[in-house]
Amino acid sequence: MWQIERGQNKQQVLDAFNAAIKAEPSVLSSTSKKWQRVYVSGTFDESRQILIDNTIFRGRVGFKVFTPFILKSSEQLLLVDRGWIQQEDFRVNLPAIPIKSLSADLSGLLVKPELGFVLSDELISKTWPKISQTQSLDYLVKEYPEELYPFILVAEPTFKDALNYMEVIPTNMPPVKHYGYALQWFTMFLVLCGMYIYFGLKNKNYEK
């Protein structure tokens, strides 16, 4: 029953996500929510970018590039996910990640990644551009003295300084998989009940 409930919860997440991505983008505000499409105006700060390590795209290893964006409306910092870039042959050689135009108007989807699986005790390196083992804002917020907006904006691929666009996946496990697990447990329960009845009757007949 727990797996069925999890499947129903995941379906609600998918329904909310699919409805959000079909909606027209609105102006970013303090009331904007997760999965909402928004548009913003401001200026990029390419000197303090964060590279999300061990990101796989089409079978290749690389980085997701998070670039701070100073909002024109509030001077608040918003981290913009500009997409994926391939890792160089040697990790000491970080890829070039310039921005052609620092001032920009762009739209995208608001997300809030969780900590996820990490491969190192040192989550974030010391020097810019920093390499991070996590996308979680709970950790990234500590790297900037300014107030950081509580969501990350995944820039849409039409943005002129976008890198390789990685599709947003709202849940790591689809509802059908949870229903499959529930079916397995119910099937196992029925098999065990059948075995219990069968061997119980067999032993009873043997005693007679």
Secondary structure, DSSP 8 states (H G I E B T S, - for coil): -HHHHHHHHHHHHHHHHHHHHHS--EE--TT--TT-EEEEEEEE-GGG-EEEEEEEETTEEEEEEEEEEEETTT--EEEEEEEEEE--SSTTS------S-SEEEEEEEEE-------S-S--B-SSSSEEES---HHHHGGG-SS-EEEEEEEE-TTSTT--B-----S-SS-HHHHHHHHHHHHHHHHHHHHHHHHHHHHHHHHH-
